[in-house]
Each structure stands twice: as structure tokens, then as C-alpha cells.
């Protein structure tokens, strides 16, 4: 690029060069143009003027937004009120509020727990004694004498779960009634059994 030297300057200034087209532009515009900045400043935006020009639409948008917010707040308030009413209906009763109702239910639960413990203890005692109770019964009626009418005599076997117990025999005659008892251990008698007594024991252990 071609450069131009300016006369009448110091040796240090003479060594510096400027582009030819910049020098010609500076000579045409004079000394004032040489001192002016080469960049162009951007114009400032007047915010007040912009707001004033669009004030109507801005107010309309804000009004619509406020109305929408009010509607949403009313809907939420109505929903909260409905939920509070339902909650009061659930927690209010004849016994008081929810805390009183829960306290009463807890007292009942503790009372039932103590009753259950007592029932468990009683059931355990009954179960421990149940095997020794008479729970097998056998009854055979018969007529051992020809001169008596009907089967008024009988053999009754009373046994527990292990087959222990008694066999009772009742012999009825015109002159009187006699009753005999024989011990039974594990389904066997300690003495001789009659046919009816053996049938009663067999019926009880069946």
C-alpha cells in the first residue's frame, strides 16, 4: 500500500507512515476531521418513550393476568374449603375430634389385648386338661333276663382321648337293679368283660 511522508515534522515522526487514502481524506476534511473518532456511536433507546407508546397494551395484558390469577386463587380457595369440610366430617363425631376418637380406640385396643391374653391362658388350661376329659362314649342296651320286658339294662363306656376311663354296667331285674364299674386303661379292662361291655368299649373307640 502506498504511504506519504509529511514535511516539517520531527525525525521520529518522519519515520512513521500512514496509509495514502487516510492521508488524503484527512487533508480534504481539515484539521477538525483529523481529531474526530473514526467509529460511529449507537443511538440511545428512550425507555420512557417506548413505554408511553405501548402503555395501553401493557395495561391490558397486566389486567388479564390479574384476572386469571384471581380466578385461580378463588378456585384453589374453594377446593381447600371443600377438603377442610370433608376432613372435619371425617374427624368429628359423637366422641369428639380425631385425637379423642383415636385415644378411645387405642384404649379399646389395649383392653381387648388384655382380654385376649386372658382367653389365651384359659384356652391353654382347657387344652391341657381336654385329653383327660371323657370325650368318647359308647352305649349298648340289652335284656339279660327273660322275665323282664324291654332293654332296661345297659353298658356305658366313658373314655378320654387316650382310651382311659370306665365302663358302667346296669343290670335290671324284677327284684332290683345292680350297677357295676370297671376301669379301662388304653382301651383294655382290668378284668373280664361281658359281651355288652366289650361292644360299648368298641363303640366308644370307633
Secondary structure, 3 states (H helix, E strand, C coil): CCEECCCCCCHHHHHCCEEHHHHHHHHHHHHHHHHCCCCCCCCCCCHHHHHHHCHHHHHHHHHHHHHHHHHHHHHHHHHHHHHHHHHHHHHCECCECHHHHHHHHHHHHHHHHHHHHHHHHHHHHHHHHHCCCCCEEEEEEECCCCCCCCCCEEEEEEECCCCCEEEEEEEECCCCEEEEEEEEECCEECCCCCHHHHHHHHHHHC
